[in-house]
Amino acid sequence: MTAEATLPATSASPTARQVWTRARGIVVALVILLAAAVAIAAIRSDARHGDLDPRSADPYGSRAVAELLGDRGVSTRVVTTLAQARAAAGPDTTLLVAVPDLLTDRQQSGLHTAFADSGSRTVLVAPGPASLPRLAPEVTADPGPALTSTLSPDCSLPAARRAGDAETGDYRYTTTADNADECYPSDGRSTLLRLPDASRGGDTVVIGSPGILFNKRLDKQGNASLALQLLGSRPHLVWYLPSLTDSSATDSGSQSFFDLLPSGWLWGTLQLFIAAAVAALWRARRLGPPGARETPVAIRASETVEGRARLYRKANARDRAANALRSTTRTRLALLTGVPVSQAHAPEALLPALSAHLHGDGQTLHALLFGPPPSDDAALIALADQLDALEREVRRS
């Protein structure tokens, strides 16, 4: 059995004070982060909702519009699923679709079918090319924004004429409908359209910007007047906020995995594989046989010893340092006394040979070469001195 296997764990184990000294910086940082998180959560703990939500009092919420409509006898109900929105269709209802582009193609088609024959009003807030072909097929969106944020009505729609200037211009639209009201033009295109359905009494309103519904913009220009007239024409307002929890948003039918990938991803992936193969071939040509290189810097053995000693001291690893000193000394003593190096760390082989050379006490030699680790730095230095003295004495003998 070697001495390494019998050495007990001693003072190298860090104390509680040392652990706290090393970890206190991390602990303080975690406490500060936790306190900041609690403070932010407390500040933001009021009922918060998303943008364009009639329950939200945030700058980009729409609670102010809902409260003003309530004062005028218009009830506002928030729905988050297609089934709820379709069930609300009726001639006394206005449906506001907050973010039409978030709806899937199937949701858009189902919504348009439900409200097309209901005689209700549908208000589409800033619809883009992703939703107009199904929600308002006669309307086309111009990707460019309006040249100015505040626009004049310049149309015969009573609601727009009473409201006056308003902020409607994020999208600009053109339509093929003959009887459409085209209002708030910018560079020849309208930012608000009303498409009436004369046969059923309903209509569809397309507005190019959600700004007139935001709490922070409601008091600007004629935003409030325009919003109240567009949304308050019927006694009930259904505010449709699309949600990812709606089962109709995840119903993909019999589509395969590749059908769900966006267009262009397969070609893009193929191009990446080709580029990776070309790069691999290019780099492989530069690889040659391994070549031997001289070490640029020669490091003295004393520097290596000092560096390792500093690491031991920093870690308070006196047991490892003492073990290294004793192991090296035992190896050199075995060579001096004729003991095979393979048995240098076996007390029953090394100690009798040393006693024969020195005529010394075997118990003292055992404690010096195979004893417990020193308890402090002074004892470690004394151990190193004693091992040096023992090796010099063996060499002289």
C-alpha positions, 0 to 999 in steps of 0.5 A: 500500500502506498503512502498516498492512499493512507494520507488523511484529509487535513487542514487543506479543507477550506474553513467557513471564513475562507468560503465566505471570503471567496463567495461573498462577491457572488452572494452580494451580486445575487442579493442585489439582483434579487432586490432589483427583481422584487422592486421591479415586480412590485412597481409593475404588479398592477394589472398589466396587459398588452398593447391595444388592450382595452383593459390596459392603462399603459401608454400603448393600452386602450383603456381610455377609449373603452371607458369613454365608450362606456360613458356613452352606453357602449359595452366593450368585451374582450375576446381572445379566440376565433370561436368567441369572435364569431359567436358575437357577430350581429347587427348590433355589434362592432368587431375590432380586430386589434392585430389582423396580421397575427391571425392564421389564414384559416382564422382570417377566412373564418372571421370574414365568413362570420361577419360578412352576412351579419350586418355588423361593423368590422374594424381592422386596425393596421392590416397588412398584406398578410391579412387583407386578401382574406379580411378585405379582398377589395383592399391593397396595402402600400408598404410605405408609411404616410408622409406625415403622421397627422392627416386631414380627412378630405372625404365625405365620411361624417365621422371623419369630417367631424373628427378633423385631423387625426393620426391614421398613417402607418399603412396606406391603402387603395381599393377597387370598391366603387362605393368606398369612403377613402379618407385621410389621404397621403401621397394619393393613397388613403389611410382610412377606408370604409367599405359599406355593404348596402345589402346587409347594412354592415360595413368594414373599416380599415384604418392604417394606424393604431395610434388613435386608440393608444392612451398616450395619443388619444388626446392628440388632434381628432384621435378621440373623436374619430375612435369614438365614432368608428367604435361607438356606432353600435351598442356592443363592441367586441375587441378581438385580441388574437392569442396563441392559446386559441386552438384555431391558431394551431390547427394545421390540418394534415400539413406535414413538417415541411409544409410548416417551414417558411418558404426559402428555408429548404433552399437556404439550408441546402446552400449552407451545407454546400458552403460548409462542404466548400469551406471544409475542402478549402481548409483540408488542402492547407493541412500538411504533415505535422512539423516539429517546432522548437519551444519558443521559451525555456522555462527554468525548473525553479520557476515551475516549482515556485509557481506550483508552490504559490498555487498550493499556498493559495489553496491551503493545500499543505497535505498535497505539498507535503505529499509531493515533498515526501514522494520526491524524497522517497524516490531519491532515497530509494536510488541512494539505498539500492531499493527499487523505485517501484518500492520506494513508497512502501515503508516495509521496503524503504525504511529497513534500507534507510535504517541500515545506512543510518543506524537510526530509529525506524519510528522517526524515519516512518514519521518523517517520510510517511507521517501525517500532513503538517498542521500549519505553514511553519510545520510544512517548512520544518518538514521540508528542512528535515527531508533535505537534512535526511537526504544529505545525511544518506548521501554522506553515508 
